[in-house]
Amino acid sequence: MKILLLYPYPLEMDGQSLQGHYLARGLRELGVEVMECSRNNNLQKLWTYKSFNPDAVIGIGFWGDSPDVLYSPLNHGLKAVPWFNADGWVANYHDTFNNLPLMCVTSNWVKQTYIRDGLHGNNIHVCPIGYDPDVFKPIPMHDKKVQKLRELLGIQPDEKMIFTAGGDVTSKGAQEMMQAIAKFQDKFPNWKYVLKVNEGFSAEDHGIEEDKLIEKLGFDRNRITYLSGEYSPSFMAMLLNACDIYAAPSRLEGFGMIQLEAQACGKPVVSINVGGPKDVIKHNETGFLVDVSHEIKLDREWAYPWMGFEEKHQITFPEPKTFAYRADINQLAECTLRLLQDDNLRKQMGEAAARHAFENFHYKVSAKIMLDLLKENLINT
């Protein structure tokens, strides 16, 4: 079998790029002939279509990427399968999606988002994203490299490190975590909170909000450290191994890659019981999934030409749609405090988390799921 993968390629330190990279690696190890190509329309992409002549084309992105990852191969007579994450809603291409023999999504929540927004869902199947266990794996806390990193981060021997990473970190629930820490810091004062942000306008704007929140909560600013810049996967794995608890009660999460990687590194994860984390984390075993406190609903949203529309306009919803969630602050505080105070609980959950990640999300496991879906719904039909 020959499969072409369209994603942000060559490899970038980006979630969708790594999603494609791990799938390619897993498929190759399963004996599939794979070619990778940028999803952007260009001469190389056209040449790949004509010279490789794949049995299937898997396009990675979200529904707004359909012109590049779905319509492009379909227009050249190829069998195309989107493997989509979510972006809060699905505004276009419904007829095409409904008529595909196979659509893949990264979580059950993404599938339900498509169904909520008008798709029948009969052809939508969940294929989780894989990870690399050679990179993301447990390293003992006493390891010299881990200890040196904690030292550089200013983590004292008697302190526990809480870590949140990804995007602007606000979207990962950083502000909710700060409010939770404020509730328990009198009971457990020896904490440090480290946050890794991706540089950009969103991080800058939300950073202003967080700066005001830190002031309002009266935190000692030496207890909160922001990191930025491009880090390799191996260094991100080292950061995860350096922390005691990974916290990401995300406001909107279609899968939860960093939460998976944290578990693979043997860390208990505190998250929210909605979205991708429900598929990735086992509540009370590999971490805690706290309840949703409230939802952010909109009764209309802007549609743009890049979404496949002729002009910019607003779409009004018959019923308001949920575009974000907020985690329950009291439950966040309770779960995080339990983990901070109980060394054995952190150890037990961390060990269970590493096993869970390896058994269910190894990149070869994910590739096997995808390959079986292709054979059952596309290649042999």
N, C-alpha and C positions, 0 to 999 in steps of 0.2 A: 504494500500500500504506500502511496505517496501523498503526503500532506504538506500543504503550504500554510505557513503561519504569517499573518499580517498583524504587526504591532509596532510600538515605538522601537525601531531597530536601526542601527546597531544598539546594543545594550546600553541603557541608561540606568541611573539609580532612581528609578521611578517605578511605582507599583505595577502599572500595566506592562511596562517593559520587562520587569522581573517575572510577571505572570506568564508572559510569552516565553521567556528564556527557560524557565523551569519546565514548562510543558514540552518545549522542543527537546530538552535533555531527557525527560522521561520517555517520550515517544521513541527517541533513538535507542534508548536502552531496552525498549520493548521490541526492537527490530523493525521499526517504521522508518521509511525514507522521508526525511524532513528537509524542507527548505524554509528559510526565514527571510522576510523582506519588510521594509518599511511600509506602513499602511498608506502613506502619502502617494498620490497618483503621480507617477513619473516614468521615465523610460525603463528604469530597472524593474519596476513592478510589471510593466507590460511585457518585457523580455522574459521575466520569470513565469508569467502565465503561459507564454508560447513555448518556451524551451523546456519547462519542467512538466507541464501538463498534469497537474495534480488530480488525485481522485477526490479530494476535498480541500476546501480553503477555510481555515478557522480565522475569524477576524476578532481581535481583542479590543475592547473599548467600552463605550456606553452607547445608548440608542442614537445619540447625536452624531456618532461616528459612522452611521450606516452608509452614507455615500461612499466612503473610502473602504470600509471593511465588508460591506454586504453587496451593495448595488454594483460596485466595480467588478468583483468576480462574477456576479450573476450576468452582467451585461456581456461578459466574454464566454458565456456558456458553461461556466464552472459551477460545481455544487458548493454552496457557501453556507457556513454555520457561524453565526455570531456567538461569541462568548462574552456576555455583557455583565458589567457591574451596574449600579444604579446612580441616578443623579436627582433623586427626589420625586421625579415624575416622568411620564412617557407622553410626549406631546405629538408625535408624528409616526408615520410609517406603519400604522396598525395593520392595514390590509396585507402588506408584504410580510410582516411578522407572522400573521395568522396563517398564511399560506405556505410557510416554510415547513419542510419535513422535520426539522430539528432546530431548536434554539437552546443554547446553554447559558445559564446564569450562575453567579458565584455563591448564591445563598437562597434559602427558602424565602427570606424577606424580599429579595429582589424579584423572585417569581411572583410573590403576592402583590408587589407594586405594579408589575405589568398587568396582572389580572384586574387589580383595582382600577387601572386606567384604560380598560376596555378590551384587553386581549382575552381569548378564550383559555389560553394556558395549556391546552392539551398537548402541545408540542414543546413545551418548556421543561427542561430538565436541569437539575442542579449538578454542577461539577465544581468542587471546591478548588481553590488555588493551592498549589503545592509550595513547599519550602525546601531548602537545602540543609540536610542534617549534618553535612560536613562543616558547615559554617555556623549554623545555629544549634548549639549543643551545650549541655551544662558544663561549666568550669567551676571547680571548687572555689569558694569564697576566699580561702587562704592562699590561692594561687598568687604568685608574685605580681603578675601582670594585672590581675584584678585589684590587688591591694594598691598598686601604684596608681591605677586609675581612680580609685576611691580617694586616695590621698590628694591627687590633682584636683578632684572635685570638692575637696574640703570636707569629706565625710570622716568624722572622728570614729575611733574604734567602738565607742559606746552608742553611736548614732545609727539609725536606720534610714535607708534611702528609698524614697518613693520616686518613680520615674514615669513620665508621660512623653511620648514622641509622635511626630507626624503632623504634616500640614501646618496650620497656624496654632496647633495644640488646643485652642479654644474649641474647635470643632471636635476634638477628642475628649472634651469634658474637663479641661483644666480649671475653668472657673468654678465648676461644681466641686471639683476636688479641693480647691482652696477653701471653699466654704465648709466642706466636710472637715478639713484639717483644723479649722478654727473651732469646731465644736469639740474636738478631742485633745487639743494640744495641752490643756492643763493636766490631763491624765497621762499623756505621753509627750513630754517636751523634747525628747531627743530625736527629732525627725529632721530630715532635709528633703526638699522637693526639687528635683532636677527635671527640666523641660527642654526637649530638643525640637526646635522649630525649623521649618523650611522658609527661607527668606522670600519675601514678597509683600505686596500691598496688604493682603489679608492679615498676615502675621503682624505687620506694623499697626494696622488699625485695631485689631483685637489686643495687641500688646498694650496700647493706651488704656483700653478697658481694664486689662488685668493689673496694670500699674495702679490704677485708681482703686481697684478691689484690694490689692495688697495693702495700700494705705488705709483703706476703710477697715480692714480686718485687724490692723495693728501688728502685722507680722514684722519680725526682725528680717530685714531684706537679705541678711547673710545666710538665711536658711533657704532661700529660693535662688536657684541658678538657672539661667537661660543659656542654651547652647544653640549655635547656628552654623551654617556651612554645609558643604557636601561631605558626608562620611561614607566610607565603604561599608558593604554588608558585614565584613569581618569586624570592623570597629563598632558598628551598631550592635553586633552580637556581644562584644566585650562590654559595652554600656549596659546591655540587658543583664549580663552576668554580674555586673557590679552593683546592680540594684537589689533591694530586698523584696520590693513589691512593685509590680507593674500596674499602673492605674490608667484606664481609658474608658470612662463612661460616655462613649461617643454620642454626639448629638445626631449624627447621621452616618451610618457605617454599613456599606453593602457587603463587606466580608470581615475585615479585621486582621489584615496581614501582620501588623506589628504585634497584635495580641497573640496571634499564633506563634510568632517567632519568640516572644517572651516565654510562652509555655515551653517551647522547644528548648529554651535555655534553662528550664527548671524553675521558673518563677510563677508564683500564684498571681492571677490577674483579677483585678476588680473592674467590673464593667457594668453594662446596662442590659436588661432583659428584653432587648428588641434589636431588630436588624441582624447583621451578620454575626455579631458576638453570640447569639443564641445557638448558632451552628458550630461555633469554634470552641466555646468554653463550656465545660460541664459544671453546672452550679453545685457548690458544696463539695466538689471533688478536685477540680483544677483551678478553682477560683470562685468568685461570687458574682452573680448577676442581680443587680438591684432593680427594683421596680421603677417604672416610668412615673415621674411626678406629674408632668403635664406635657402636652403636645403643642407644637407651634403649627397652626393651621392657616391656610390662605384660601381666599375665595376667588382669587384670580392670579394670573402670572403672565409675564411677558413671553411672547414667542418671537423669535428672530429669524432672519433669512438663513443663518448658518444651521438652523434646525430643520431646514427644508421648506420653509414658508416663503411666499413671494415678497412679503413685507413685514416689518415689525408691527406687532399688534398685541393686544391683551386677550387672553382666553379666560372667560368666566366659567367657573365650575358650578354645576348644579348643587353639589355638596362640597363644602370646604375640604381641601386635601391636607394631610399632614406632611410638612416639609422638614420637621426637625423634632427632636425629643429632648427632654431634660430629665436627668436621673434624680432619684429621691436623695436629698442631701443627708437626711438622718440615717438612712440605710448605708450610704457611702461611708459615713463617719463610723458607724457601728462595725461594718465589715473590715474596714481598714485598720481600726483600732485592734480588733481581734487578731489580725495578722501581725501587727506590730508587737503586740504583747506576748504572743505565743510562738516561740521558736520552733516547737515541734509541729505545730499546725502549718507553718510556712514550709517546713521541710517536707511534710507528708504531701501537701498540695503541690509543691514544686516537683516532687518525684512523679506524682500522678500526671502532672501537666506534661512533663517530658515524654512519658510513655504514650499519652494520648496523642500528642503531636506526631510522634514518630509512626505510630500504628495507623493513623487516619489521614495524615496530611503530607507524608513524604511525597516528594515530587513524582515519584514513580507510581504511587497510589493514585494521585490525581490524574496522571497520564493514562493509567489503566481504565479509570472511570470514563474519561473522554473517548478513549479508543473503543470501548464497549458500546457507548452511545452512538458513535459513528457507524459501527457495524450493524447495530440493531435498527437504526432509524434512517440511515442514509446510503451506506455503501451496498448493503445486501438487499435493498428494497427496489 
